[in-house]
C-alpha cells in the first residue's frame, strides 16, 4: 500500500460506524491557555459524554473531526511533532498544538490528568516501557478499530506492538525505535590490530577484545544498569520476562544464556565497570580506554553532544550473535502516541488522523529522521536513501542502513507494571554474579525468586 493510499484511508476514518467508536466516550472543551506550568488539554470534566463545541470537519462524509487538538511531548520528540504540524494543516485542514514539557514532568502531568478524568490532551507521547502502567489506568483509548480501518498495522515493525496491546485492544500507535548497535572507537581498534568487521558471534567478539592491552576495555557493563545489558541480550534471544500465564520467566534457559555470556565476557577482561551516564563514562569513551558500547541508534546523537571532538573516530556494527547464524537484532528505547479516553469522539478522530499522518507516512517519518534522528518504526520509511547517507561522526559510515536492516528482526518484548521489580532484581543479583559471589544459574534463580516474592507471581 502506498502512502497515497494510506492518506485516502485516513479519510475513510470519517466513515467509521458508531459501533466502531463504541466505548470511546469522553467530552471535549475549548482549549485552555497554553503554559509550561499547567499544560492545556482537550479532555472534559468527565461529567458528560460525547459533544464537541468547536467547528469541525466531516459534514456529509461521515462523523465529525474536531478542528483542533493538543499534543504533549518532550525534547526532540516534541520538536519532531511540531515539524509535522504545518504539512498536516495544509493537507487536512486541522490544527495540532504541540506543547513541550520536561520528560518526567510530562509523564507525571499526563498520568495525573488521565486519572482525574479531566484536562488531558488528545495526544501524548508514551515510551514503550511505560505502556503497561499507562494502559492499566484505564485512561487510554482503544484505537484498534481505527488501526484496522486504516489498514496500517502491518506497516510497523512487529516487535513494537507487544507492549501496546492488552486483552485484544491496542492503545497506542508506534512511533520510533532504538535498534541496537555496538558502537566502537575505530582508531583504538585499528591501532591494536582488531578486526571487528568480520565478527559475527560472541566467541569472535571476545577473542578480538582479548587483543587489547590492560587498561583498555572493548565494552562497558555498567553496574548501575546490568539490567539494561541483560534485557537487550535477552530480547535478542526472543526472551520474555513473564509467560503468557504471568509466571516469572527470568530464570529461563535464554536468561541463563545471557548471564553466562555476561560473566564470560567479564572474566575474559574485555569489559569495564563504569556507571552509565556518569562523567567518567563519557571521559573513558573520549580517551579511548573504553573502546565501545551498546546503544540504540539514538546514542550517536548523545556521543556527538558530549564528546564531539571524537567525530570521525567511531563506527558501528550489529550486536554479536550468541551462535553462528543467530539473531543480531534487539532494541533499546522507543516511543508511541496515545489518545486520552476522556476526549470527545470528534477530538479522538482528529487525533488519530494526525497520528496516522505523522507516523504511518514515509515522507513525514523521513522528515523527522533527517532533522532530529528519530528512527522510525514504520517499515516503508526504510526504503528511503536517507539511510544510505554517510555519518560524519561515524567516519562516513551509513549507519542508518545498518539499523534499517536490524529493525524488522527485532523480537517483541512485553513490559508490565512489575518491570521495575525485574530491573531491581537483575541489577542486584547480577552484581553478585559479576563479583564472583553467585554462579550465573544462582543469579537468575535468585532474581526470579525475588521477583516472584515481591509480585505474588508464580515461577515458570
CORFEN-V555393 format. One record per helix or strand of 2 or more residues. SS is the DSSP state (A for helix, B for strand). FROM is the first residue (numbers start at 1). LEN is the number of residues. Records with the same first field share a line. If there is no record, write none. Layout:
SS->FROM-LEN  FROM-LEN
//
This chain:
A->3-13  19-3  59-3  75-18  103-14  128-9  144-7  153-3  158-3  162-3  186-6  202-8  226-11  253-16  279-9  299-8  308-3  345-15  362-11  379-5  385-4  399-9  419-16  440-16
B->56-2  65-2  68-7  95-7  123-5  165-2  169-2  173-2  179-7  219-2  271-2  292-5  314-5  335-6
//
